[in-house]
Amino acid sequence: MEKLYKPKNSIYSLIQLISLTLVLSTPQSSEIISRFQHYLQINTAQPNPDYTSATNFILSQSKALNLESQTIEFVKGKPVILLKWIGKYPKLPSILLNSHTDVVPVEQHKWTHPPFNAHIDEVGHIYARGSQDMKCVGLQYLEAIRALKDRGFEPVRTVYVSFVPDEEIGGHDGAEKFAQSEVFEKMNVGIVLDEGLASPNENYRVFYGERCPWWLVIKASGAPGHGAKLFDNSAMENLLKSIESVRRFRASQFDLVKAGLKAEGEVVSVNMVFLKAGTPSPTGFVMNLQPSEAEAGFDIRVPPTADPESLEKRIAEEWAPSSRNMTFQLGQFKQKGSVHDKSEKPALTAADMSNPWWVLLEEAVKKANRKLDKPEVFPASTDARYFRERGLPAIGFSPMANTPVLLHDHNEFLNKAEYLKGVEIYESIIKDYASYIEKPSGDASKEEL
Ligand SMILES: [Zn+2]
């Protein structure tokens, strides 16, 4: 992933700094920043996230904003917080703004500033775990609602804001259960916004789908034998043939990315994550014995546009063929998500004129004087997949431009100015989304109202 922070030209930086100083000097913006710091200071790192403090904080914000709120525990101790800003036409499909409350663990000693202090340095970088992934987004939604309310804006559609637990450990007790719940059904959601990634250039990145994880374990068996003997079909030899085949496939996919023909999210990635073989001895491994079993594990990421059946065929015929005494595990005890939604279509959100929510998003960002980059497939997983699986449009978007991608990294930070700009961006988006009424094209749309 991109880790380089390209310096901007100095005139641009100067203009940005001046406008930044003007924005930052208002008492209002310092309150916005201190609320963000407060949220960042709550340690919600896995595996022991402090959900109680996070919930209390969000509920206090909700109260100040006069939003309806409910806390739902699909699993005890793992709260989903759901806030509601009711629209004038509550029967219209609603808007859901989703974010997760947990963050990944830290290696404290590798941070320049303590990861839960939310320290702001002299250029305005706010250092904290979660500053990019994704406490920024959760609070930006609320700040945007605050600003819209202050201006007397009234939504036509109902706006929901959800704060879900456990995204960083798969989201099974959070967004997955939420998306399958009766509560969710009743919300009549029309569009979901969820997380994206920072962008090192001045445009925002935006995601319309994501790759799906398949965790594969292949196992070879064969007759054991003396370490000095050459014979066919040993477990090691059979496994090595498979590894060679996987490696060739991996290189063919990676070559497409290197040649610029495909983006990272558009190819199947395969990475070997473990190798398990050998007969242990007190000093390491027995050296004069060829073992009867050998195993390897792979993290595979499948884009929604790939053909899952042909990949499974490849696994069964080339990577773990029974003719070579091989077996494999995929999706039994291991993860194997679906690249399709419930109607068997690739789980992709249309990122073109056919999707009014896409058009509105692009326009709203433009109105706030920023631009979106070409839409991408998210290279890893987010909670958005649970909503897309239901067949709902979901867009991954975290408004962080001019920012190196530091999620899950040491010294994760977000600049104050980018954070405040993001609030403005969401104001523009929420305003347009919540005001959107389909153009009457027949009786159906009248009925909808
Ligand atoms: Zn995240």
Boltz pocket constraint, residues with backbone or C-beta under 6 A from the ligand:
constraints:
  - pocket:
      binder: B
      contacts: [[A, 100], [A, 133], [A, 134], [A, 167], [A, 195]]
      max_distance: 6.0
